[in-house]
Amino acid sequence: MTTQIRIGIVGYGNLGRGVEAAIERSEDMTLVGVYTRRDPSDVATRGSDVAVHRMEALDEASEDIDVLILCGGSKNDLPVQSPALAARFNLVDSFDTHARIPEHFAAVDATARPAGTTALISAGWDPGMFSLNRVFGEALLPDGDTYTFWGRGLSQGHSDAIRRVAGVAGGVQYTLPSEDAVAAVRRGDRPELTTRQKHTRECFVVLAEGADPAVVREAIVTMPDYFADYDTTITFISAEELARDHAAMPHGGFVIRSGVTGDGATQTIEYGLTLGSNPEFTASVLVAYARAVHRMNADGQVGARTVYDVAPGLLSPKSPEQLRAELL
């Protein structure tokens, strides 16, 4: 029987629930428990036999867990949790504030490396799968331009950022690609596009009682790293409308590299995702990279890592022999 990789989940929202579902489909993994800041009795997991603990219980769990999967938000949770927990555990996180990835990497590496742990940051589909395809495109077509488009879809990280704004009782954010920009890229025009020309952002917000809508609107549209560089629309709705019309979490997008080779032959590489559930797909990526982290740590590869540092074969439960015979 294959040795089971013991996984702990930190945080149990939509992403944590998705991780649990992905582990259920992974024959080489077992879920040790969920660790939460909430009262464990208030957390209802998918499986009735899943142990739920307070975060403090991690202090006594280092020998029982092979890899922690961190499911908190990128704005406030992961910048604190990832460096702290990397001092004791191998881990994977989904930190997705692109502009701050270098500093997050450095903070995690500073605690993981001396502890001998392996901590992979910024896994998911972007950053993550899209990051890989940007590298593939540039490496294969050096004379070219890379374009990343997201949506139409609900962004977990941006929605979380909205909900943390003072005066907001609930909310979601959708990213919408510009159809004209996408068409120009697919034609091989290689247009120069600003951030604002490629996407717009659409927010649906439930105000807290007594909140000033003008103040809330200004706080959202000027938020650095999230909304300041985009045309953003804010629509205030009721809690009932939010629950009725915005419960699903679809997303997707594509990475396109358009370039030329030889005597000017036009070449286009496109990688796309159509996701019925953003958190469940992101969770599936985290679980695959948790497998890789376990193997890398056993091989002595310690410190912070990103998807660029992981050989694709380490993601698969199949052996190298199986991969060569079945997929190569």
C-alpha positions in Angstrom: 0.0 0.0 0.0 1.2 3.5 -0.9 2.5 5.5 2.1 -0.1 8.1 2.9 0.8 11.8 2.9 -0.7 13.4 6.0 -2.3 16.7 5.3 -3.5 19.4 7.6 -5.8 22.2 6.5 -5.4 25.7 8.0 -8.6 27.7 7.6 -11.9 26.3 6.5 -13.8 28.6 4.1 -14.6 27.8 0.4 -11.0 27.0 -0.3 -10.5 24.8 2.7 -13.7 22.9 1.8 -12.3 22.5 -1.7 -9.0 21.1 -0.3 -11.0 18.5 1.7 -12.9 17.5 -1.4 -9.6 17.1 -3.4 -8.0 15.0 -0.7 -11.0 12.7 -0.9 -10.1 12.0 -4.5 -6.3 11.5 -3.8 -5.6 7.9 -2.9 -2.1 8.7 -1.5 -3.3 11.3 1.0 -5.2 11.4 4.2 -6.6 14.4 6.1 -5.3 14.7 9.6 -7.5 17.6 10.6 -8.7 21.1 10.1 -7.2 24.0 12.1 -9.3 27.1 12.5 -9.5 30.4 14.5 -13.2 29.8 14.9 -14.9 27.7 17.5 -14.4 24.1 16.2 -17.9 23.3 17.1 -19.1 25.9 14.6 -17.2 24.3 11.7 -19.2 21.8 9.6 -16.8 19.8 7.3 -17.7 17.7 4.3 -16.7 14.5 6.2 -18.4 13.8 9.5 -15.2 12.1 10.8 -12.9 15.0 10.1 -11.3 16.4 13.3 -11.5 20.1 13.7 -9.1 21.9 16.1 -8.3 25.4 17.2 -5.2 26.9 15.6 -3.3 26.6 18.9 -3.4 22.8 18.5 -0.8 23.1 15.8 1.7 23.6 18.5 1.4 19.9 19.3 0.9 18.6 15.8 4.2 18.9 14.0 5.0 15.2 14.2 1.5 14.2 12.9 1.4 16.3 9.7 3.6 16.0 6.5 2.2 19.1 4.8 0.0 21.9 5.8 -2.2 23.5 3.2 -3.0 27.1 4.1 -6.4 28.4 3.0 -6.5 31.9 4.4 -6.7 35.2 2.5 -3.7 36.9 0.8 -4.5 40.3 2.2 -4.1 39.7 6.0 -3.8 35.9 6.7 -1.0 34.4 4.6 1.6 37.2 5.1 1.5 36.3 8.8 0.6 32.6 8.8 3.0 31.4 6.1 6.3 32.6 7.6 5.2 31.6 11.1 4.1 28.1 10.2 7.0 27.5 7.8 9.2 27.5 10.8 7.6 24.2 11.9 5.8 22.6 8.9 6.2 21.9 5.2 3.4 23.9 3.6 1.6 25.2 0.5 -0.2 28.5 0.3 -2.1 30.3 -2.4 -0.8 33.9 -1.9 -2.0 35.7 -5.0 -1.1 39.4 -4.6 1.3 39.4 -7.6 3.1 42.6 -6.8 4.1 41.3 -3.3 5.2 37.8 -4.2 8.9 38.6 -3.9 8.6 40.0 -0.4 6.3 37.1 0.6 8.8 34.6 -0.8 11.6 36.2 1.2 9.7 36.2 4.4 8.8 32.5 4.1 12.3 31.5 3.0 13.8 33.3 6.1 11.9 30.9 8.4 11.7 27.7 6.3 15.3 27.4 5.3 16.8 27.3 8.9 14.0 25.0 10.0 14.6 22.5 7.2 11.1 22.8 5.9 9.8 23.1 2.4 7.2 25.9 1.8 5.7 26.4 -1.6 4.0 29.8 -2.0 1.6 31.2 -4.6 0.1 27.9 -5.9 -3.2 27.9 -7.7 -4.1 28.9 -11.3 -2.9 32.4 -11.3 -0.4 32.6 -9.8 0.4 29.0 -10.5 -0.7 27.3 -13.7 -0.8 30.6 -15.6 2.7 31.5 -14.3 4.0 28.3 -15.8 2.5 29.0 -19.2 3.9 32.5 -19.2 7.3 31.0 -18.8 6.7 28.4 -21.5 5.6 31.0 -23.9 8.5 33.3 -23.4 11.0 30.4 -23.6 9.6 28.9 -26.7 8.9 32.2 -28.6 11.5 34.7 -27.5 10.4 37.2 -30.2 6.8 37.7 -28.9 4.5 39.2 -26.4 2.6 37.5 -23.6 -1.0 38.4 -22.6 -3.0 37.2 -19.6 -6.7 37.6 -19.5 -9.0 36.6 -16.6 -12.7 36.0 -16.4 -15.5 36.5 -16.7 -15.3 35.1 -13.2 -15.5 35.7 -9.5 -12.1 36.4 -7.9 -11.7 34.9 -4.3 -8.8 37.2 -3.4 -10.4 40.4 -4.6 -13.8 39.4 -3.0 -12.0 38.8 0.3 -10.3 42.2 0.0 -13.7 43.9 -0.5 -15.2 42.2 2.5 -12.4 43.5 4.7 -13.2 47.1 3.9 -14.9 49.0 6.8 -18.6 49.4 6.2 -18.9 46.2 4.0 -21.1 43.4 5.3 -20.6 41.2 2.2 -19.6 41.3 -1.4 -18.1 39.7 -4.5 -15.9 40.9 -7.3 -16.0 39.7 -11.0 -13.2 40.2 -13.4 -14.2 40.8 -17.1 -11.7 40.7 -20.0 -12.0 43.2 -22.8 -13.4 41.4 -25.9 -11.7 43.8 -28.3 -8.3 43.3 -26.6 -8.6 39.5 -26.7 -9.6 39.5 -30.4 -6.6 41.7 -31.2 -4.2 39.4 -29.4 -5.6 36.2 -31.0 -5.1 37.8 -34.5 -1.4 38.2 -33.7 -1.6 42.0 -33.7 0.6 42.2 -30.6 -1.0 45.3 -29.2 0.4 47.4 -26.4 -2.3 47.2 -23.7 -2.4 48.9 -20.4 -3.8 47.2 -17.3 -7.0 49.3 -17.6 -7.4 48.3 -21.3 -7.3 44.6 -20.7 -9.9 44.1 -17.9 -12.6 45.8 -15.9 -13.7 44.9 -12.4 -17.3 44.6 -11.3 -18.2 44.6 -7.5 -21.5 43.8 -5.8 -21.4 45.0 -2.2 -23.7 44.7 0.8 -23.3 47.7 3.1 -23.1 47.3 6.8 -25.8 49.2 8.8 -25.1 52.9 8.9 -22.2 52.7 6.4 -21.7 55.6 4.0 -21.8 54.2 0.4 -19.6 57.0 -0.9 -16.8 56.2 1.6 -17.0 52.5 0.9 -16.9 53.1 -2.8 -13.8 55.3 -2.5 -12.1 52.8 -0.3 -12.6 50.0 -2.8 -11.8 51.8 -6.1 -8.5 53.3 -4.7 -7.3 50.1 -3.1 -3.6 49.5 -4.2 -2.8 46.1 -5.9 -6.5 45.3 -6.2 -8.6 48.0 -7.8 -6.6 51.2 -8.2 -5.4 50.4 -11.7 -8.7 49.2 -13.1 -12.0 50.7 -14.2 -14.2 49.4 -11.3 -17.9 49.6 -10.9 -19.6 49.2 -7.6 -23.2 48.1 -7.3 -24.8 48.1 -3.8 -27.2 45.2 -3.3 -29.1 43.5 -0.4 -27.8 40.5 1.5 -30.7 38.5 -0.1 -29.6 39.5 -3.6 -26.0 38.5 -2.8 -27.1 35.0 -1.6 -29.5 34.5 -4.5 -27.5 35.8 -7.4 -23.8 35.4 -6.5 -23.4 32.1 -4.6 -21.7 30.3 -7.5 -17.9 30.8 -8.0 -17.1 30.4 -11.7 -13.9 31.7 -13.2 -11.3 31.1 -15.8 -9.2 32.9 -18.4 -6.2 32.3 -20.7 -2.6 33.0 -21.3 -1.6 33.9 -24.9 1.9 34.2 -26.3 2.0 35.6 -29.8 5.3 35.7 -31.7 7.3 35.0 -34.8 10.0 32.4 -35.7 12.4 32.0 -38.5 11.6 34.3 -41.4 8.5 35.7 -39.8 6.1 32.8 -39.4 3.4 33.8 -36.9 3.1 31.4 -33.9 0.5 31.6 -31.1 0.4 29.6 -27.9 -2.8 29.6 -25.8 -3.6 28.0 -22.5 -7.1 28.4 -21.2 -9.2 27.4 -18.2 -13.0 27.3 -17.8 -13.8 26.7 -14.2 -17.2 25.8 -12.7 -15.7 26.4 -9.2 -12.8 28.7 -8.7 -12.1 27.5 -5.1 -12.4 23.8 -5.9 -9.9 24.1 -8.8 -7.5 26.2 -6.8 -7.8 23.6 -4.0 -7.0 20.8 -6.5 -3.8 22.6 -7.5 -2.8 23.1 -3.9 -3.2 19.4 -3.2 -1.1 18.4 -6.2 1.7 20.7 -5.0 1.4 19.4 -1.5 2.4 16.0 -2.9 5.4 17.6 -4.6 6.4 19.5 -1.4 6.4 16.2 0.5 8.7 14.6 -2.1 11.0 17.6 -2.3 11.4 17.8 1.4 12.3 14.1 1.6 14.9 14.8 -1.1 16.5 17.6 1.0 15.1 20.6 -0.9 14.3 23.1 1.8 13.3 26.7 1.9 10.7 28.7 0.0 9.7 27.5 -3.4 7.3 28.4 -6.2 5.8 26.5 -9.1 8.9 27.3 -11.2 11.0 25.1 -8.9 8.8 22.0 -9.2 9.3 19.3 -11.8 5.9 18.3 -13.3 6.3 14.7 -12.5 6.4 15.4 -8.8 2.8 16.5 -9.0 1.5 13.2 -10.1 0.8 10.2 -7.9 2.1 8.0 -10.7 5.7 6.8 -10.7 8.3 8.0 -13.2 8.0 4.7 -14.9 4.3 5.0 -15.3 4.5 8.6 -16.5 7.1 7.6 -19.2 4.9 4.7 -20.4 1.5 6.4 -20.2 1.8 10.1 -20.7 5.1 11.0 -22.3 
